[in-house]
Amino acid sequence: MNRVTIDESLRAQLDSFGSRLEFCDQAGHTLGYFIPASEERSLAYAWARGEFTDEEVERARREPGGLSLTELLADLRHG
C-alpha cells in the first residue's frame, strides 16, 4: 500500500467529519474512500461475523487436526 502524508489543514478537515468519506473529483466521479483507523477494525470484524453462521464457527472449532503455531511456522519455513 502506498502512503500519502497530509498537512495539518487536511487532517483537521478529515477529523471534523469523524466518519467514512467518499473522495470525488470536480466532475463528481468517485476517486476512493477514506475510513478512519478507529473504524477500520470494527468494520473488518463486522464483515467477518457476517461471513459465517454461529453453527459454522462451532463446527470448525470441533474439527480435529490442525497445526500448532510451532508446526505452522516450521512448515512455512520449509515451503
N, C-alpha and C positions, 0 to 999 in steps of 0.2 A: 504494500500500500504506500502510495506517495504521501508526503506530509507538506502542508502549507502552513506557514506561520502568519498569523494575523496581527494587526496592530490593535492597540487598546480601544480605539474608536469602534472597530468592527466587533471586538469582544463585548463591549458594552451593549451594542445593538443586539447581538445574539443572546446575551444574558437577559435583556429586557423582555424577550419573547417567552423565555422559560420553557419552551417545549420544542417539538419537532417542527422543522421548517422546510418549505419547498423553495428551491432557488430557481428563478426563471430569468430568461434573457428579456430584452426590451420588447420583443415580439410576443412574449407570453409563453414561449416554449420552455418546458421543464428541463433544467440542466442537471438537477440532482437534489438530494435531500440532506438535511443536517439533523442528526439525532444527538442530543447532548449525552455525554458519557454517563451521566447519572441515570438516564433512561435506557441505555443500550442493554445492560444486563437484564433488567426486568422484562424488556421486550423479547430477548432471547429465551428466557425461561418460560414466558407465556407461550411462545411459539412451540417450544419443546413439549410442554404439558399438553398442547393440543394435538400433537402428533401420535400419541399413544394413549389407549384407554388404561384405566387402573388395572383392569384384568390382564392386559398385555404386559404391563410392567411387572405385575406379580408373577405371571407365568415365567418371564425371563429371569426373575430373581430365583425361582425354584429350579431352573435348569441346571443340571450337573455340568461339571467341566469348567473350562476357563483356565486362565493362567494367573499366577501371582505376578506382582509387579516386577520382581527379580527375573522371573522366567520371560516375561514380555520384553523387558529391556535386553536380555541376552539374545532373544530371538531377533529383535530389531538390529542388534549389532552384527549379527551373522547373516543378515539378509534373508 
